[in-house]
Amino acid sequence: MEVKNFTEAEKNALLERYARMSFANLKKNILQDLRTNSNESVLYKKYKREEIIKFLETPQKHEKEIRELSCFLYMVSSHYRRLVDYYGLILLYNYNVVPSRIPEKIDKKKYKQSYLKIIKECDKYGLRQEAIKATKIAIRDGVFFGLEYESEDSYFIKPIQPQYAKISGIEDGTYTFEFDLNYFNKNKNLLEMYGSEFVRAYEQYKGNKDKDIKPNKDKRWYEPKNGICIKVDETDPYYSLPLFTGLLVEVFSIDDAKMLQKAKKENDNYKALSAEIPTDENGIPLLSFEDNQKWFNHICDNVDNSGIGVFMSPFKITDFSFASTKTSDDDDITAAQENFWMSSGTSSLIFGSAKATSSSSLTLSVKPDEQIAYDILLQFQRYINKKLKKMNMEYGFKIEFTQQSIFNNSEYVDRYAKASSSGLPVKSYYATSLGLSPSDVWNMTILEEDILCLAKDKWVTPLVSSNTMSHSSEEGGRPTSEESGTQIGDAGEATRNSDGNDNR
């Protein structure tokens, strides 16, 4: 039997092939085994305010507790959840596939085949969904640890619990991590769900008598080849704290304001009635104690309301109301919410603030938010590009996410439309700005032009638009700012609100 000596590239290709075969069995990853009533859920608990302040004094020592609190607030606090989701969803996650290198001599047929293979792979990855998931978790936990599972036609990233993982290094500009195999000591029934590589690593750590494998305590930490790690704060590689760690106390201030207002509302419903004891000019009661007690009990029997109290006094007193005279009681909750958004560095206008001013102010305030989200996305982009490099294609390609957000969407579309109409090579970016993936562009081009022949037979003339139709209306005036895809300033909004241009 001939034994072949594999080159390093052939070994890597063979290992990747077997890894894919292994991961193919995990296309359907079990979240809850209803037969054994087992799952990977984590129970989070609420901490007292004093404990939270103590955690924040030395955050490096209480990284686990701070992360648990962040997860707890994400579950129970609508304000905290909306803040985390806002930064995870502010970008549109539109991406394009572009050449990373172009050699002097190109075989156009092979180049095209390489490009089609890359865009097919990226389409399989479901980059938008996976990037949104990773970004949200990274913001909430401070770091995202995940495991890739893929087959020939499917791909997903499984998040893993951060308390069982730690960053171990950097490879090609992306973080690598190691997983604590002690996790499977109490969750051995979940081991196979992680794949054959984890099963083999756990056997190397704990040993397997049937396979004559001796235990090795030094192999407790395992670095998975299919691991992905995204960290919010790249300035400190050793500690990973939630992005909004400083807001953990502020969230409880909103609840305190609500509880205080509730207590005030309850006090408003209470009233005390005083029964004056008749006395002579010297202040001596005219009735005996027994008579006073009889009439007092008679009054109490006729007051059928738990919110009204009755008492007796020799002094002249009529009634007492506990209703608050403070007019700003209802503003306490609003103030607490405004402080929460202000402390986060995020404009409260986004979340329906009563202090809304102009849209131009909002446009400027979201710029830093977009940059924070984009910095996190760049890590995901770099990881995918590292993955594409390992495909060892003859011609290299990479993905590029645009910094397009829900706020500057029209601006990006208009920018690329003008650039492409001017002859610049950005037509694919124009399609990207419209939300089309490279695979969508290629497939729809074939469908409309080659199969349906829409460009040749159906749509011979251009579609009707403001550029191709004659102006038959007698109504003059230039297009509005909304029609032009631009924002108006504060002065423009004031003029519009006051109808200042009606008589011009």
N, C-alpha and C positions, 0 to 999 in steps of 0.2 A: 504494500500500500504506500502510495507516494504522499509524503507530508509536505505541504506547501508552506513556505515562509512568507507570512504576510508583512507588507510594509506598514508603517505607522498609520498612513491614511486609510489603508484597507482595514486595519484593526478597528479604527474609529468608526468607519462606515458599517462594519459588521456589528459592533457593539450597539450602534444607534439602531440598526435594523432589528436586533433582538429586543432592544428596549422598547421600540415601537410595538413589537408583537406582544410584549408584556403589558404595555399600557393599553393595548386594544381590548384586553380583558376587563379594563377598568372604565370603559366608556360609560357604563352605567354605574356611577359611584353611589353607594348606599349611604344615605344620611341618617336614617333610622331603621334599624332592624326590628320590625314589629313582632317578629316571632320570639326574639330573645329580649325585647324591650330594652335595647341598648342603643346609645347614640353618643355623639361627641359634644353635646351641649354643655355650656358652662353656666353655672349659677352665680350671678352677680349680686352683691349686697350693697345696701345704702350705708354710708359712713356718716358719723356725726360731724358737725361743723368744726368742733375742736380737733377731731382726728384729721380732717382735711387740711386745716391750717398747719398741723404738725407735719403732715406729708410734704407740704409745699416748702417747709423750712429746709428740708434735706431731700429734694426730689430724687437724687440719685439712689438713695437708700430705699426709697418707697416707689420704685418704678412700677412694680407689679400692682400695688394698691391703687396708684394713680390711674393706671390703665384700666383696672377693673371699674373704678368710679366713672371714668369716661364712657365705658361701655354701658354702665347702668343708666347714666344720664341720657345716653343716646336712645335707650329704650323707653324711658319714662318722661323725659322733658321734651316737649314739642319745640321749644326754642333752641335747645342744644342740637336736636336732630336736624332742624331746618338749617342751622348754621353749617353743620358738617356736610349735609347734602348739597347745600348751595355751592360750596367750594368743589364738591365732587361732580357737580352737574353744570357748572358755569361754562365750561368749554364744550364744543360740539364734537371733539375727537375726530375731526375729518383728517384723513391722511392721504398722502400720495406716495407712489413708488418711483424713485428717481435713480439714475445711474450713480454708483459710488466711484467707479473708475471706468474710463473708456480707453482701450488700447489703440495704438496707431492703426493696426490692421484689424478689421472687423468682418467676421462672417455674418452677414445680415440674417441669414436663416437661423443660425445657431443663437444669435443675439436675441432674435424674436422669441425663440423657444425658451431661452433663459428667462426673459421678461415674463412670458405667460406663466411659466412655472412659479415664479416668485409671487405674482399677483394672485395666483390660485392658492398658494400657501397662506398668504396674508388674509385672503377671504375666508379660508378655513379657520384661522385663528379667532375670528370674531373680535377684532381688536377693540372696537368701541365698547362692547359689553365688558370685556375683561379689564380694560383700562379704567372704566368707571368703577368697577368693583374694587380693584386694587387701590385706586385713589381714595375712595371713601374710607376704606379700612385703614389705610395709612394715616389719614387725617385723624381718624377717631382713636387709633391705637398708638400713633407715632411711628409705626413701622408696619410693613406688610410682608409676611412670609407666606409663600405659596409653593405648590408643587404642580408642575405641568403634567398633563396626561393627554396623549394624542394617538390617533391612528391615522390611516390614510385619508379619512374623510371627516374627522372630528377632532376637536381640541377644547380643553378647558383647564382652568387653573383652580386648584383646590386650596382655599385658605387654611392655614394651620395656626394653632394657638401660639401666640408669641411667647408665653411663659416657658415653652419647651424648645425655644430656638434662640440662637444668639449669632450676631454677625461675626464672621471669622476672617474675612478678607475681601479683597477687591480683585476682580478679573475683568480685563478689558473695560474698565471704568464702571463696572456694575458690582454691587455687593454680593458676596456669597455668604452662606450661613450654615451652621451645623445644628442638627436636631438631637435632642436628648432622648436616647432610646429607652430611658427609664419610664417614659410615657406609656410604653406597652406593658409594663409590669402589671398595671391595673386595667389595661385596655387591650389585652392580648387578642381578644376576638375581633379587634379592628385592624390587626397587623396586616392581613392579606389585602385589605382595602387600599393600603399604601403602595402595593406593588412588590414584585419579586426582589427588587434591589433592597427594600427595607427588610424584607424577610431574611435575606442573606446577611445583611448587616447586623440584625438582631441575633442571629445564630452565632455570628462571629463574636458578639459581645457576651451573650449568655451561655453559649455552647449548645451542642446538640449531640446527645449520646448516640442516637441512631445513625448519625452521619460522621461520628467520631471527630466532632469538632469541640475543642477545649475552650472554656470561657476565657475571655480576655477583658479585664476591667478597664484597660486603657482605650477600648473602643466604644466607650459609652456615647461619645458624641460622633455623629455620622453626618458627613457633608453630601447631601443628595445631588446627583448630577442634573436632575430636572428641577432644581430649586430656583426660585425667583425672589428677590428681596428689594423692596422699595422703602426708602427712609425719608421722612419729612425733613428733618434737620440734618443736612450733610456736613455741617461744621463740626459736629461731635459724633464720631463713629462708635463711641462706646456706650452711650445712653440714648434711649429712644423714648421720648415723652410725647403725649398727644399734642397736636398743634395748639389746642386751646386749653392747655393746662391752667393758665392763669385765670380762666373763667369758671373754674369748678366751684368756687365760692359764690360767684355772682349769680349762678343759676338758683341757688337757694335763696338769694335775696328776693327774687321774683315770688317764690313760694311764701316767703315771710310776709311780703306785702299783701298777697292774697289772703293769708290767714288773718293779718291785722285788719284788713278791710272787712272780712267776714265777722270778726269779733265786734267791730264798730257797728256793723249793720244789726247785729243781735242786740247790742246795747240800745240802739235807737228804738227798739220795740218795748223797752221796759219803762215803767212808770210807778212812782210811789205815792200813795194817798195818806194824808195825815188826818187823824181825828183829834180835834182839840178838846182837852179836858176842861170843863167849866170850873172856874175858880172864883173866889170872892176877891175883894180889893186887896186883901193881904196875900193872895196867891194860894189860899187853902182850897182844895177840891170841894165842890158843893155836893158831889155824889160820892157814895162809898166805893171802896175798891171793887166790891162784888157787883155793884150796878155798872161801873165802868167796864168791867170785864164782860158782863152780859151783853152790853151794847157793842163792844168791840167784836165779840164773837159773832154777833148778828150781822155786822158789816162784812166780816170776812166770809161768812156763809153765802152772802149775796154777790161776792166778787168771784166770778167763775173765769178767771184768766190767770194763767201762771206767770204772765208778764207784768202783772200789777201787784205791788206789795202794799200792805196796810200796816200802819203803826200809830201809836198814841203818844201825844206829847202835850205838856202843859203850855207850850208856846204856840202862838198863832202861825201855823204853816198850812199851806193849801196843797200843792202837789209838786212833784219833782219829775222832770223828764230827763232821760239820759241820752237824748238825741244829740249828736255832735253838731256843733255850729261851724265847724271848719269846712270851708267850701272846697278845699283841695284834697279831700279824702279820696275822691275817685281818681285823682291824678297820681296817687302813690304807686299804683301798679304800672301805669304808663311810664312814670319816671324810672322805676326799676327796670322795665324793659328797655327803655332808651339807654340807660347806663350799661346794660348787658351788651347791646349792639355796639355802643361806643367803646367799651372795653375790649371788644373783639377786633376793633379796627375796621369794622364793616358798617357801611351806611345803613341806617335804620329805614331809609326810604325804600329799600328793596323789599322789606318785610311789612309794608303797609303802615308806615309811621304816620301819625296825625300831624307831624311837623313837616310834611312834604313841601318842597319848594319848587324847583324847576328841573326839567329833564336834563338840562345841560350840567347841572351840579351832579346828578346821578351818573352821567356819562364819565365824568372825571373821577368820581369816587370809586368806580369799579375797576379802574385800570390796575391798581395794586393787587386787587383780588384775582384778576386774570393772570397776573404774573406769578402769584403764589401757586395757583393751580397748574400753570404751564411748567414751572420748575419741577414739580412732582412728575408731570407727564413725560418730561425729557428723560427721566430715569427709565420709565417703561419703554420709551422709544429706543433708548440705547440697548436695553436688554434684547428687544426683538431684533435689532440690527446685529447684535452679537450672535443671535440664533441663526440669522440669515447667512452670516459669514461661515458658520460651521457647515453649511450645505455644500461648500467647496464648489461653487458654480464657476464655469469658465469666465463668465462675465458677471461682475459684481453689481448688486443693487441694494438700496437701502430705503427704509420708509422715513417719511418726514410728516409729523403732525403739524398742522397749522395752528396758529395762536388765535383761532377763530372762536368766538364765544357767542352766547345768546344775546349779547348786547351789541357787538360789532359785526354781526353777521352780514347785514346789508352793506356795510362799508367794505368788507372783504370781497363780496360778490362784485360790487361796482368796480373795485380796484383791478381785479383780474379781468373783468369784462373789457375795461378800457385798454389794459395792457395787451390782451390777446388780439383785440381789434386793431391795435397799432402794429401788429406783426411780431411781437415778442414771443418767444417759445414757452408760453405759460398756459396753453389751452388745457392741458391736463390739470393744472392748478385751478383753472376756472371751473372745471367739472368738480374738482375736489371741494371748492368753496360752496358748490350747490348741494353738497352732501353725498355725492356719488363716489363710491370706491373705485380704484383702478379696474377692478374686475367688472363692476357695473358698467363703466364706460366702454370697455372692450365688448362685453356681451350685448349691450344695447346698440352699439354701432353696427355689429353684425346683424342683429335682429332687424333694425330699421332700414339699413342700407342694402344688405345682401339678400335678406329673406323677404321682408315685407315691401322692399323697394319704395319706401316712403319718400326718400330724397329724389328718386327718379320719376316715379309715376304719380304719386299722391300729392306731394308737397313741392311741385315744380316751382311755384311762386313762393316768395317769402311769407311767413306767417304775419298776420296783421298786427302792427304795433304802431306806436307813435312815430316811429322813424319811417314807416312805409305807407302810411295812410295820409290823405290830404286833409287839411283842417277845414271842415265845413261849418263849424259852429261860429256864430257871430260873437260869442263871448270871448273876450280877450284876456290877457294876463299870462304871466309866466307860470310854470308848474309850481305846486306847493313844495315845501321842504320835504314832506312825507313822500310825495311823488318822486322827488329827486333822490331820495334815500339819504338825506342829510338832517342834522339836528339844528334847531334854532336856538338862539341864546336867550338869556333872561329878558332882555329888552324886547325881543321878538315875541316871546310868550306874553309879556305884559300888553303889548300892542294888540295881539290877537284877542286876549281876554276882554279888552276894553273896546273892541271893534274900532280901533283907531284909524284903520284904512278904509272904512266904509264910504266916507265922503270925499275921498281923494280922486 
